[in-house]
Structure formats: structure tokens, C-alpha cells
Amino acid sequence: MRTLYRASRVHTLAHPATGEWVLVDGRHVERVGVGDPPSADRVVELPGATILPGFVDAHVHLTGTGIHQQAPEVGRARSVPELLEALRGVLARRTGPTLVHGWDESAWDLREPPTRAELDALTDRPLAAVRADGHLSLANSPALVLSGALALPGVERDPAGEPTGVVRGEANVALQRWFTVNLSRHDLGALQLSAAALAASHGVTCVHEMSMIDQRGMGELEVLLAQRERLPVDVVPYPVTTDVGRAIELGLPRVGGDLPVDGSIGARTAWLREPYRDAGHRGTAFLAGEELATFLRDGHLAGLQVGVHAIGDAALAAVIEAWEAVYRALDSRGRRHFRARRHRIEHAEMLDPDLLERAAMLGLALSVQPSFDAAWGGPGGLYEQALGAERAGAMNPFRSILTRGMEMGAGSDSPIVTIDPMAAIAAFEGHHEPSERLLREEAVRAHTIGGARLAHQEGKKGALEPGAHADLVAYPADPLDPGVSLEGLRPLLTVSLGREVHVS
Ligand SMILES: [Zn+2]
């Protein structure tokens, strides 16, 4: 079955750079051309539209995105009363344990979350509200007790020793795990499907799924693998575990992904070299020393691509140092293979010039989230509150990364920020630090071919060329034209692996 998609312009992000139509045969692009099109079984006319390769989101949590979508009003709350009101509404339409995601106090006038007493007053059922960045949650008393979080490190306590309802670190992991393992397979499948449909509606055709199997159990990934072919977007699963053998058993060529070496700036758990400006500590190392070194070495020697989550400068230094030790032990052929493996660092936000250079020498690949800067960078933003202007201003050095020739792919970390690639591209273009901004086309490339390369899928994804996957998206205006505003720009049509998965 050959389908011809005819638009005003096609950007291939390959050679030749532009065309007027794309001929698709089944799951693949047959060719892109100009002028009289070849015959096809079906013609889709898109007059005035611009076609691009489908977007690749290099860092997504599908189940979490589905949970966020169930109650987006939680993310819109701008004060404690608004958050409590949103929670009341969610509780009214649900039964049983209730987990919601997305509140963010960093833009509130009073940056204090609600108290445990306020949460307890809402319901006697277990209730947890995960902060936007996922690294901190609020829990009422039943949730703290039933999840087992109460007995673990990370439970915040008031001067009288009573839990405040805020949990971080291990307690936060246990809390979220308890809610997730209590979801049925059916619910997990439905959450993932709705998240994948949301991605497709924003022009995303492939997501790198960070399946938190150590933190949330195997259910999420098992359901995902079982329904992978049915999802409207292509999925590249990263099993988030230190268990290299488990990844091999699953038949996956990669391990780790979003594996936390540290936490987040928002939860003050990102692992820093110098203390937080507003907290007398340097954050938390979740994975370090011999344990980190062993994981990276074993993963590499098993032939896998290895990824880790590292945000703070101390976390990044620990990861890069550990990789340098693995690299030094290899011969020159082994070193070439090492660099070609594109081991990944997720987030890499506090990458200073020295760390950047050392990461570049190792051929490490960076999976970045430009919308983090849009949300939390800049004067008065969360990063400045936590780190001061100097450290905050040096974060997320996208232009420097590209200039150094490093592999860089873009993602959302959805549900942390919106899965909309237009928001990410605008964030690249409008970086709070002007010297680190990207041009429109560079930003689009980071979100297409850049992401494809992070999963070794160049030639298959990220560009429209003969033999590539038929992953494409048509917009009513040309997103590559810097004069076109990206705000609210939504696809007319999204095609993933030759399937029309979104039509507006
Ligand atoms: Zn992460």
C-alpha cells in the first residue's frame, strides 16, 4: 500500500533538504521529491502544509504522563488553597488510593506546600501528590503508613518530630512504588495508551521510555512491551535498573536510562559540589562510588548502551570520573567502540566547561530537556532560588554542547514538563542565557535526528529519506521558519510507522 503525502513543503533534514511530497510504502519512506508525483494507491493532499520528520522525545515516562493527564488541574494550581481544591475535585471522582502528579510551588507567592493536617482533612483514603519534578511528594497519613514510607529516610519532620507530609528520597520512591504496583494491568495499559496518544497529537512519533523497574516494579514495562505494537507512537524502552542481567534477559541493548545518580534541584536532592543557597547541604548521592563504577563497567562490558540521570555538578563529576576509569582500562580499539556506544547522561544540567570537555572526550551523549530552563531558569526562577544567579546562569549549556560536537537529543521528561516539541524548540531558542541559545533549525534537529542518534536510530528515524521509517508530521505553518511563532502550533497530521495516528 503506497500513500502519497503532498504538501507545500517537505523538510527532510537530509539530502536534498526539501521536497513537495513524500511517498510512503507501508512502514517506510520510499522517496521524497518535487514536481509531478509518482502514482500511489492513496493520495493525501495537505495544501499549504509543511511536513517534517516526526519528533523524537528522548526522555518520557508514559505511565506518569497518563497519571498527569487524569488531573492536569493539579499542575495549574497557583497556591495551597487552589491545590487543595484540585485534590478535592480528583477525590470526588475517584475511589481507592489516589495518586496525582504535577504541583509546583516554585511560582507561588508563598512557596510552602500544604500541611499533612490539610491533606488528612481531605480524605481518609491514601492520597499522594507528586511534585512536578517527581523527586518530592506530599502524602496524607494513610498513604505514609500503608506505603511503608514512614519508616524510611526522606520523611520530613517538624520540630516536634511529626511528619509534615513531605517525602523525598527513599520514602518518596516507596510511596510512588506502592501506588503504581496497586494499579491493575488494565489501568497501566490505559494510562500508557492515553500518554502515547497525547504524544502523537503533538507530532511526536517516537519516545524513549524510561521504565522505572527498580523503583516501581516490572508491571509498567511488561504491560508496555506487551502492547508496544498497538501504541500510536514507536517506543524505545530503557529499563531503569542497575541489574545488567535483567536488561539482557529482556533482550534490550540498553540499561539504566533515567537511573538516578542524584535527584532534582526542585527537591534540593541534586548532588552539588557546593551547598544550596537556601539549604545547608549539598543534596543526595543515590548511586556513587564502587556501586556506580561497577554498574557502568558491567553495562559497558556486556555490550549495552548505559544511561544515568545526573543533574548536579557533583553527580556529573562522579559519572564522568567513573566512565574515565572504564575508558582508561580499554585498548585503543576498545576505546573507539566505547565512544561509538554513545553512553547517555540524562539531564546533565550543571555541566560546567571542564565536565563538558571530559564528557566530550568520552563520546558521551546528552539527553537534555530545554523546557526545564523555560520553567525554572532565569532571574527569580527556581534554579536561582536554589543555587544563586551565577550557578543557575551556567546551567544547560546547549550552544556549548553543540559547538563541541557532542551528541545531543531533546526530550521533555514528560510528565515533568509538556511533551509538546514546539515548547522545547521555543525553549532552546529562548534560553535564559542568550549565549547558549540555539537557532530554530538546530533546535528542530536536536528534537528529531538528535534524539534518533541517542538510540542509534539514525537512518531509521529523525530524517525523511528512502528506507527510513514513515514517521512524519504536517503543520499548517513551517516550524523551521524562524519568523513563524511556535506558540499553539499543532500538527494537522501525525504519521508513525506509516500509520496515521493523529488527524486534527
Ligand atoms: Zn531523570
Boltz pocket constraint, residues with backbone or C-beta under 6 A from the ligand:
constraints:
  - pocket:
      binder: B
      contacts: [[A, 258], [A, 309], [A, 346], [A, 347]]
      max_distance: 6.0
